[in-house]
């Protein structure tokens, strides 16, 4: 079942979209991106882990609904 769900072209497309989305902010507003990275670098490990967990859960939720399940 996992082999049917895992399509390498989907994975490549997802990675390509990730790169496009990651590049938008530094392209559109580099100074805001610099401020954001500076602020983010001052967070503690626990805060970064929580931010990472929230980001992963939001991504999983979006993927769940985008795939129509």
C-alpha positions in Angstrom: 0.0 0.0 0.0 2.8 2.4 0.8 4.5 1.7 -2.5 1.2 2.8 -4.2 1.1 6.0 -2.2 4.8 6.9 -2.7 5.4 8.3 -6.1 8.9 9.7 -6.6 7.7 12.3 -9.0 5.3 13.6 -6.3 8.2 13.7 -3.9 10.3 15.7 -6.3 7.4 18.0 -7.0 6.9 18.6 -3.3 10.6 19.4 -2.8 10.6 21.7 -5.8 7.5 23.6 -4.4 9.3 23.7 -1.0 12.3 25.4 -2.6 10.0 27.9 -4.4 8.2 28.8 -1.2 11.4 29.1 0.8 12.8 31.5 -1.9 9.8 33.9 -2.0 10.6 35.8 1.2 14.3 36.5 0.6 13.5 37.5 -3.0 10.6 39.8 -2.1 11.9 41.3 1.1 15.5 40.4 2.0 15.7 42.8 5.0 12.6 41.3 6.6 14.0 37.9 6.0 17.3 38.9 7.7 15.3 40.3 10.7 13.3 37.1 10.9 16.4 34.9 10.9 18.0 37.0 13.6 14.9 36.8 15.8 14.7 33.0 15.2 18.3 32.5 16.1 17.7 34.0 19.5 15.1 31.4 20.5 15.9 28.6 22.9 16.0 24.9 21.9 12.6 24.2 23.5 11.0 27.1 21.6 12.5 26.0 18.3 11.3 22.4 18.9 7.8 23.6 19.6 7.9 25.8 16.5 9.1 22.8 14.5 6.4 20.6 15.9 3.7 23.1 15.1 5.0 23.5 11.6 5.1 19.8 11.0 1.5 19.3 12.4 0.2 22.2 10.3 1.9 20.7 7.2 0.4 17.2 7.9 -3.0 18.7 8.4 -2.8 20.6 5.2 -1.6 17.5 3.4 -4.4 15.5 4.9 -7.1 17.9 3.6 -5.3 18.5 0.3 -5.3 14.8 -0.5 -9.0 14.6 0.3 -8.9 12.1 3.1 
